[in-house]
Structures are given as structure tokens and as C-alpha cells.
Amino acid sequence: MTDPFDARALAAKLYSLRQDGKQEPTSAFPLPNDFHQGMEAQNFLKGHEAVASNAWKVTASPEGQPVTAPLHPYAEAVSGATIPWYPGMKFEAEIAVRLGKDLPYRKGAPYSRAEVLEAISSAYLGAELLVSAVKESGAVSFLLFLADRLGNSGYVLGPSIAKSFIDTAASTPLKVTQGSKTIYDGLAKHPKGDVVTWLVDYANDPLRPDDSLKSGALVTTGTLSGAVELTEPGEIDIHFGDSARLTFSVV
């Protein structure tokens, strides 16, 4: 007979590993049995880390279930942002959006893309940092990865950009350098083609909390550069289009 799943114990283990900058294989963890247990552990981890930001990432499980996790630590580049570096850390350039009005779940009346866009008050250039306490990230157990805040290990919010970039990101040049090394140079490319796909899916998810997607929430929408490993700390410089620029340091 197996022991019952203990969300608190999993969260404590994930927190300890994150604090020490260490990783363990999936086999070393008690595994959530379903989405609800994964989210329960994530919420306990959020408490351990004293996450205070109202900033979130959205994506989907391999089965297509919309999922979210808080972004932490969270910084704004206008104040001179630094994020701790850990071995294995990866970087993603992204577009983030801030909601100007609530998007409560509507049973039987799914939000259209146009309605979600209308609820967005502003858009920004942003950067997500990723490193999981789980060596395989979500490759073996996505539910474990969900509990580990989907691997998020920091977020830097950059300058505001025109909302029109939500529609034109795929035709926008993107260049990222770390020190003297170019780590991405090409057109921005989102995994789903449309940067708000996951946000629209989450808005229409009956499993999301009642207090989600409230006015003022910041939501980052997914990578435009793929996940690029940062083999060492240093300054990151992102150029998006002709004028948007975000510079910060991983230290």
C-alpha cells in the first residue's frame, strides 16, 4: 500500500532544493496524482517563498490542460533589475500583458480572443528565467513540474510596448545578447503562433480559481525566443523591434 500524497512535504522539498540551488531526479519526489494535487503543492510552495507579486505565467500541459504559476522573484527593469543565477538556468524573451478589467469564468459563454484582447490594458517586453528543482523539468511528470511553479525562477518586466505587437510578434525582429555573445537573433516566434492562445484557453478554463485574471494582474504569455541556457551570469540585453529594449543582470 502506497503512502497518501503529501502536498506540504513535496512543497517543502522543492523549496529546500530551490534555496540551495540544487536539483534531484523525478524519482526522488512524491508525485501528485492529479491536477488538483499539483496545484495544492504549488500553493504551499508559493507560501514558503512568500510570493507577493500579482504576476503569472500561463501555458498548457501536454494533454492541453491550461495551467498557471506565479512569477518569483519579480523585478521591473526601470529600477535596475537583477535576478539570481543558478547552474542550468534558461532564459526566454516574452510579451507580458496587464489586465484592465476582470475576466471572471463564464460557464457556457467562452471568451473570444477579441474579448480577451479588449480586457488587456497594456503590453510589455519581459524576460522569464527558468530552472527547476526537478532535473528532468516536466519531461517525466508534468504534475511535479506544475508543483514546482512550472520551473519559473524569476521574471523581469521591461518597457511598455504597443498592444499591436500581440498580433505582429511573429514578424518582429528579436535580438538577445549576453555580454559579447549573441544568444538569439531572428524573428520572434511563439510556440503556438499566437501569443495569447494560452491566456484565452486559461480564461475559459472551468478549473481556474475564482480570484484569477482580475484587473491589475500581469500575465506573461510564453517564449518568443525558445529557452536559451545561460551558462554563466552576466548582463542580458534584449532588442525587440526598432525601439523596445530591456537590459538586466543575472548575478
Secondary structure, DSSP 4 states (H G I P E B T S, - for coil): -PPPP-HHHHHHHHHHHHHHT--B-GGGSPPPSSHHHHHHHHHHHHHHTT----EEEEEE-TT--EEEEE--SEEEGGG--EE---TT-EEEEEEEEEESS-----TT-PPPHHHHHHHEEEEEEEEEEE--SBTTTTSS-HHHHHHTGGGEEEEEEEEEE-TTHHHHGGGSEEEEEETTEEEEEEE---TTSSTTHHHHHHHT-TTS-TTSS-TT-EEEEEESS--EE--S-EEEEEEETTTEEEEEEE-
